[in-house]
């Protein structure tokens, strides 16, 4: 396959999707390649926290200012992806008073909104919060669905003519003096070779950004900082809860729609694939988070997962917690390249600003003078007062059968929603399988982790003629295996009993492992 375009974007996470939308809105023809599926890297393995900037006010004021500004922008233009929960920074009895004073003054300097909370009111609003809180401050944190956000950006870009290719991995770049003349890729599902000829290439490959740069002879110094997160089977807090101390392990608890997400830590790793969360990490995170929310000590945890932060290094020996969370746009002039842009660092909260700065550089190179308008125009599904609300799922289910049939009770995903997702996947030529549906609906991301909705979804795909022969069995096994990888570190108590039930269903009754 031969593709000619003005701009090639590499990376299908939220930043790459934001870049594609910005390019399309400025009238620039663009194509995006992603080696796997939607949010396969760091964009799909985070808290889903829309930062107020409070976490960074003391040690990283530049990041705090970026977060404070973008927090307001995203609540406006991506309201359909954001639940405006509000947030709290809480100090426990053992936390230092000096840091509280520093926090208040630093917030004032950086423009982060901070309001002292009445502790009596707080205990009524957050019944599971540690009663030994000595001080608490309200901040405008929020919970954000990264999958909805990325898909909305891609949809906006597609409507303006951009093209997206999933499961298409860049394998090499052919360089002609100061330019990348051709980018070679391969489609994983078909094995078809792809040749892309672009005037400009933008690498938004997240933790893989240095590897993509190396294909063109560009040198990027990136630290791979792994962060692990844990998910409970229920929602225990109404607001984002942050520990009021210097950033450390297990000091954030986020209400993530129907569940609670807690973490994180920071561990330098050398390899990006096959990340695992160890039992010791789980113990550490539960111990620390339960100091703020004691109910987490006995909560049922259903999953652990890990992502890698691509941190831009100034000094290779710098500790991960000391490295700025601000982002960097690389023009690669020092590498002798005129048509490559790389972007690294940053976070979910600043994805739109990252995209804007990268596209500003690309536009100057192309001689395009259209301004960025992504901070003004709402994403598809947002605007007009719409907000992320779990109750909306119930509304979607209130349709006549068979559309109202529920395939996933945990996350309230019905047949009609899956029909819409499948239609969109087919329209755009993307592979259809349970994992692709999960990323776009939360199917399988609740308490049973795909145990019951997995086989129902495969049955639906057979019914629609979208799979045949043993292909559905292979898809189901792959779907369950991906869920199992995150369940293994959590096998105790109620979660262990849940897995024994699912083992009886899939191995004892359905013989999925072929042992009967």
C-alpha positions in Angstrom: 0.0 0.0 0.0 1.3 3.4 -1.0 0.1 6.5 1.0 0.9 10.1 0.1 0.0 12.8 2.6 1.2 16.2 4.0 1.8 14.9 7.5 2.2 11.4 9.0 1.5 11.1 12.7 3.0 8.1 14.5 1.2 7.0 17.6 -2.5 6.4 18.4 -2.6 7.6 22.0 -4.3 10.7 23.2 -1.5 13.0 22.1 -1.3 11.5 18.6 -5.1 11.7 18.3 -5.0 15.4 19.4 -2.3 16.2 16.9 -4.4 14.5 14.1 -7.4 16.6 15.0 -5.5 19.8 15.2 -3.9 19.2 11.8 -7.3 18.4 10.2 -8.8 21.5 11.7 -6.1 23.6 10.1 -6.8 22.1 6.7 -3.7 19.9 6.7 -4.1 16.4 5.2 -2.8 13.9 7.7 -2.6 10.1 8.3 -2.0 8.4 11.6 -0.3 5.0 12.1 -0.7 3.0 15.4 1.1 -0.3 15.9 -1.7 -1.7 18.1 -5.1 -0.3 18.9 -6.5 2.8 20.6 -4.5 4.0 23.7 -2.2 0.9 23.6 0.5 2.7 25.6 0.6 5.2 28.4 -2.7 6.8 27.3 -4.5 3.6 28.3 -2.7 2.9 31.5 -3.1 6.0 33.7 -5.4 7.2 36.5 -7.7 9.0 34.2 -7.0 12.1 36.4 -7.6 15.5 35.0 -5.0 17.4 37.1 -5.7 20.7 38.7 -2.0 21.3 38.9 -2.0 20.9 42.7 0.3 17.9 42.6 3.1 19.9 41.0 2.8 23.4 42.5 5.7 23.0 44.9 8.3 21.0 42.9 7.3 21.6 39.3 5.5 25.0 38.9 5.7 25.0 35.1 3.7 21.7 34.9 1.3 23.1 37.5 0.5 26.2 35.4 0.0 24.0 32.3 -2.4 21.7 34.1 -4.4 24.6 35.7 -5.0 26.1 32.2 -5.7 22.9 30.4 -8.0 21.7 33.2 -10.4 24.6 32.4 -10.1 24.1 28.6 -10.8 20.3 28.7 -13.8 20.7 31.0 -15.2 23.0 28.3 -14.3 21.2 25.1 -14.2 17.6 26.3 -17.1 17.7 28.8 -18.5 14.4 27.4 -15.3 12.7 28.5 -15.0 14.4 31.9 -16.7 13.9 35.3 -16.2 17.1 37.2 -15.7 15.4 40.6 -13.5 18.0 42.2 -10.5 17.0 44.3 -9.0 17.2 47.7 -5.5 17.4 49.1 -5.5 16.0 52.6 -2.8 16.1 55.2 -2.7 13.4 57.8 -1.4 13.8 61.3 2.1 12.6 60.4 2.4 14.9 57.4 4.6 18.0 57.8 3.1 21.4 58.5 5.8 23.0 56.5 4.7 21.4 53.3 1.1 22.6 53.9 2.4 26.2 54.1 4.5 25.7 50.9 1.6 24.2 49.1 -0.7 27.1 49.8 1.9 29.8 48.8 3.0 27.8 45.7 -0.6 27.4 44.5 -1.1 31.1 44.7 2.0 31.7 42.6 1.1 29.2 39.9 -2.6 30.1 39.6 -4.0 26.8 40.9 -7.3 27.3 42.7 -7.1 26.1 46.3 -9.8 26.5 49.0 -9.5 25.2 52.6 -12.2 22.7 53.4 -14.3 22.4 56.5 -13.3 19.1 58.1 -16.8 18.4 59.5 -18.5 18.9 56.2 -15.8 16.8 54.5 -16.5 13.8 56.7 -20.1 13.9 55.6 -19.2 14.3 51.9 -16.5 11.6 52.0 -17.5 9.0 54.6 -14.6 6.6 53.8 -12.0 9.3 54.2 -9.5 8.9 57.0 -11.0 10.6 60.1 -7.5 11.7 61.3 -7.2 14.4 58.6 -5.7 17.5 60.1 -6.1 19.8 57.0 -7.8 19.5 53.6 -8.0 21.8 50.6 -10.4 21.7 47.6 -8.9 21.8 44.1 -10.6 21.5 40.7 -9.4 18.0 39.9 -11.7 15.8 37.8 -12.0 12.3 36.4 -11.4 11.8 32.7 -12.1 8.8 30.4 -8.9 8.6 28.3 -10.4 6.1 25.8 -13.4 8.3 25.1 -11.1 11.3 24.8 -8.8 9.7 22.2 -11.7 8.2 20.2 -13.5 11.6 20.1 -10.3 13.3 18.8 -9.9 10.6 16.1 -13.6 10.9 15.1 -13.3 14.7 14.8 -10.2 14.2 12.6 -11.9 11.6 10.4 -14.8 13.9 9.8 -12.4 16.4 8.3 -10.7 13.8 6.0 -7.9 12.4 8.2 -7.2 8.7 8.0 -6.3 6.3 10.8 -4.6 2.9 10.5 -4.5 0.7 13.6 -2.2 -2.4 13.9 0.3 -0.8 11.5 3.8 -0.7 12.9 6.5 1.6 11.6 9.6 -0.6 10.7 12.0 1.8 9.1 12.6 5.3 7.7 14.5 6.1 4.5 16.4 9.3 4.8 17.5 11.5 2.0 20.0 14.1 3.3 18.1 16.3 5.7 14.7 14.7 5.1 12.8 11.6 5.8 11.9 10.5 2.2 9.8 7.4 3.1 8.4 5.7 6.1 7.9 1.9 5.9 5.4 0.0 8.0 3.6 -3.3 8.1 0.0 -4.2 8.9 0.1 -6.8 11.6 -3.3 -8.4 10.8 -2.6 -8.9 7.0 1.2 -8.7 6.7 0.7 -6.0 4.0 3.6 -3.6 3.5 2.9 0.1 3.7 4.9 2.9 2.3 4.2 6.5 3.4 5.4 9.6 1.7 4.9 12.7 3.8 6.1 16.2 3.8 6.4 16.2 7.6 6.5 13.3 10.1 5.3 13.7 13.7 6.3 11.2 16.3 3.9 11.0 19.2 4.8 7.5 20.1 4.9 8.0 23.9 7.5 5.7 25.5 8.6 4.5 22.1 9.4 8.0 20.9 13.1 7.4 21.2 12.9 4.2 19.2 11.0 5.9 16.4 13.5 8.8 16.4 16.4 6.3 16.2 14.9 4.9 12.9 15.7 8.4 11.4 19.0 8.8 13.1 17.7 11.2 15.8 18.9 11.0 19.4 16.3 11.3 22.2 17.1 10.8 25.9 14.0 9.3 27.5 13.6 7.7 30.9 11.1 4.9 31.1 9.2 5.4 34.4 6.8 2.6 35.2 3.7 3.4 37.3 1.4 0.8 38.7 -2.3 1.3 39.5 -5.0 -0.8 41.2 -8.7 -1.0 40.6 -11.5 -1.8 43.1 -14.8 -3.3 42.2 -16.8 -0.3 43.5 -16.6 3.5 43.8 -15.4 4.4 47.3 -14.8 8.2 47.0 -16.7 11.0 45.3 -13.7 13.2 44.7 -10.1 12.8 43.7 -8.2 12.3 47.0 -4.5 13.4 47.0 -2.1 13.1 49.9 -0.8 16.6 50.9 2.9 15.7 50.8 5.7 15.6 48.2 4.7 13.2 45.4 5.2 9.6 46.5 3.8 6.1 46.2 0.1 5.4 46.6 -0.9 9.0 47.2 -3.8 9.4 44.7 -7.3 7.9 44.8 -9.5 8.6 41.8 -13.2 7.8 41.3 -13.2 6.2 37.8 -16.9 6.1 36.8 -18.0 2.8 38.5 -14.7 1.9 40.2 -11.9 3.4 42.3 -8.4 3.7 40.9 -5.4 4.1 43.2 -1.7 4.4 42.8 0.9 5.1 41.7 4.6 4.5 42.0 7.6 5.3 39.9 10.1 2.6 39.0 12.7 3.0 36.3 12.5 0.2 33.7 14.6 -0.7 30.7 12.0 -2.5 28.6 8.5 -1.4 27.5 6.7 -4.5 26.7 5.1 -7.1 29.0 5.0 -4.8 32.0 4.0 -6.5 35.3 2.9 -5.3 38.7 4.4 -7.4 41.4 2.7 -8.5 44.6 5.1 -6.3 46.6 4.0 -3.3 44.6 0.3 -4.1 45.3 1.0 -4.4 49.0 2.9 -1.1 49.1 0.2 0.8 47.1 -2.7 -0.6 49.2 -0.8 0.2 52.4 -0.2 3.8 51.4 -3.6 4.5 49.9 -5.5 3.1 52.8 -3.8 5.7 55.1 -6.1 8.2 53.3 -9.0 5.9 52.6 -9.0 3.1 55.2 -11.8 1.2 53.4 -9.2 0.3 50.7 -7.5 -2.0 53.1 -10.4 -4.4 53.0 -11.8 -3.5 49.5 -12.1 -6.1 46.7 -9.4 -5.2 44.2 -10.1 -6.6 40.7 -7.2 -5.6 38.6 -3.6 -4.2 38.6 -2.1 -2.6 35.6 1.0 -0.6 34.7 2.0 2.1 32.2 5.3 3.8 31.4 5.8 7.6 31.6 8.2 8.8 28.9 10.1 11.4 30.8 12.6 13.7 29.0 16.0 13.4 30.6 18.3 16.3 31.4 20.6 14.1 33.4 20.6 10.3 33.0 21.1 9.8 36.8 18.2 12.1 37.8 15.7 10.3 40.0 12.3 9.8 38.3 10.3 11.8 41.0 12.6 14.8 40.3 12.1 14.8 36.5 9.7 17.5 35.3 6.3 16.4 34.0 6.4 19.2 31.5 6.6 18.2 27.8 9.2 18.9 25.1 8.7 19.4 21.4 11.9 18.4 19.4 12.5 19.9 16.0 15.5 17.7 15.3 17.5 20.4 13.7 20.5 19.2 15.7 20.1 15.8 14.1 20.1 17.4 10.6 16.5 16.7 10.0 14.0 19.2 8.5 10.8 17.2 8.5 10.7 15.3 11.7 9.0 16.5 14.9 8.9 14.5 18.2 7.0 15.2 21.3 7.6 13.6 24.7 6.8 14.1 28.4 3.6 15.7 29.5 0.5 13.9 30.7 -3.2 13.2 29.9 -4.2 16.7 31.2 -1.9 18.5 28.8 -2.4 16.4 25.7 -4.3 19.2 23.8 -1.6 21.8 24.5 1.1 19.3 23.5 -0.7 18.8 20.2 -1.1 22.5 19.7 2.7 23.2 20.1 3.7 20.3 17.8 1.2 21.4 15.1 2.4 25.0 15.4 5.9 23.8 14.4 4.6 21.6 11.6 2.4 24.5 10.3 5.3 26.9 10.1 7.3 24.4 8.1 4.4 23.9 5.7 3.7 27.6 5.4 0.2 27.2 6.9 -1.0 30.2 8.9 -4.3 28.8 10.2 -4.5 29.3 14.0 -5.1 26.5 16.5 -8.8 26.3 17.4 -8.9 23.1 19.4 -9.3 25.0 22.7 -12.6 26.6 21.3 -14.5 23.9 19.5 -15.9 21.0 21.5 -15.1 17.4 20.7 -17.8 15.1 19.3 -20.1 14.1 22.1 -19.2 17.2 24.2 -20.4 20.7 24.5 -24.0 21.9 25.1 -23.8 21.1 28.8 -23.0 17.4 28.3 -20.8 15.7 30.9 -19.6 12.2 31.6 -22.3 10.6 33.7 -22.6 6.9 34.4 -26.4 7.2 34.5 -26.3 7.9 30.8 -25.5 4.2 30.3 -28.9 3.3 31.8 -30.6 5.7 29.2 -28.8 3.9 26.4 -30.2 0.6 27.6 -33.8 1.8 27.6 -34.5 0.8 24.0 -36.7 -2.0 22.7 -35.2 -5.5 22.4 -32.9 -6.8 21.0 -31.1 -3.4 21.1 -31.7 -3.1 24.9 -30.2 -6.5 25.7 -27.4 -6.1 28.3 -24.2 -7.9 27.4 -22.1 -6.4 30.2 -23.9 -5.8 33.5 -20.9 -4.5 35.4 -20.5 -1.5 33.0 -24.0 -1.4 31.6 -23.0 -2.0 28.0 -25.9 -3.1 25.8 -26.2 -4.6 22.3 -27.1 -1.3 20.7 -23.9 0.3 21.9 -21.9 -2.6 20.6 -23.7 -2.5 17.3 -22.7 1.2 16.9 -19.1 0.4 17.8 -18.9 -2.5 15.4 -20.4 -0.4 12.6 -17.8 2.3 13.2 -15.0 -0.2 13.2 -16.2 -1.7 10.0 -16.6 1.7 8.4 -13.0 2.6 9.2 -11.6 -0.8 8.2 -10.4 -1.6 11.7 -10.3 -5.2 13.1 -13.3 -6.3 15.1 -12.7 -8.3 18.3 -13.7 -8.1 22.0 -10.7 -6.1 22.9 -11.4 -3.5 20.3 -15.0 -3.3 21.6 -13.7 -3.1 25.2 -11.5 0.0 24.5 -14.5 1.9 23.1 -17.2 0.9 25.6 -15.6 -0.3 29.0 -17.0 -3.8 28.3 -15.1 -6.3 30.5 -13.6 -3.6 32.6 -15.9 -4.0 35.7 -16.1 -6.5 38.5 -16.1 -9.7 36.5 -13.3 -8.5 34.2 -14.9 -10.0 31.2 -15.9 -13.3 32.8 -19.6 -13.1 31.7 -19.7 -10.5 29.0 -16.8 -12.2 27.2 -18.7 -15.2 25.9 -21.8 -13.2 25.3 -19.9 -10.8 23.0 -18.3 -13.7 21.1 -21.8 -15.1 20.7 -23.0 -11.8 19.3 -20.1 -11.8 16.8 -21.0 -15.3 15.6 -24.6 -14.3 15.4 -23.7 -11.3 13.2 -21.4 -13.5 11.0 -18.4 -11.5 12.0 -16.5 -14.6 13.1 -16.6 -18.2 12.0 -15.2 -21.6 12.7 -12.7 -21.5 15.7 -11.8 -17.9 15.3 -14.3 -16.8 18.0 -12.7 -19.3 20.5 -9.3 -17.8 19.7 -10.6 -14.3 20.2 -12.3 -15.3 23.5 -9.1 -16.9 24.8 -7.1 -13.9 23.9 -9.6 -11.6 25.5 -9.6 -13.6 28.8 -5.8 -13.9 28.8 -5.4 -10.1 28.6 -7.8 -9.7 31.5 -6.0 -12.4 33.4 -2.7 -10.6 33.2 -4.1 -7.8 35.4 -6.0 -10.1 37.7 -3.0 -12.3 38.8 -1.5 -9.9 41.3 -4.9 -9.5 43.1 -5.8 -13.1 43.8 -6.9 -13.1 47.4 -10.3 -13.0 49.2 -13.4 -12.3 47.1 -11.4 -11.9 44.0 -9.8 -15.3 44.3 -13.3 -16.8 44.7 -14.4 -14.9 41.6 -11.6 -16.4 39.6 -12.4 -19.9 40.8 -15.9 -19.5 39.6 -14.7 -18.3 36.1 -12.3 -21.1 35.9 -15.1 -23.6 36.6 -17.2 -21.9 33.8 -14.6 -21.6 31.2 -12.4 -24.7 31.8 -14.9 -27.0 33.6 -18.0 -26.3 31.4 -16.8 -24.6 28.2 -13.5 -26.5 28.0 -11.7 -23.5 26.7 -8.3 -24.9 27.5 -9.1 -28.3 25.8 -8.2 -30.3 28.9 -11.5 -32.2 29.1 
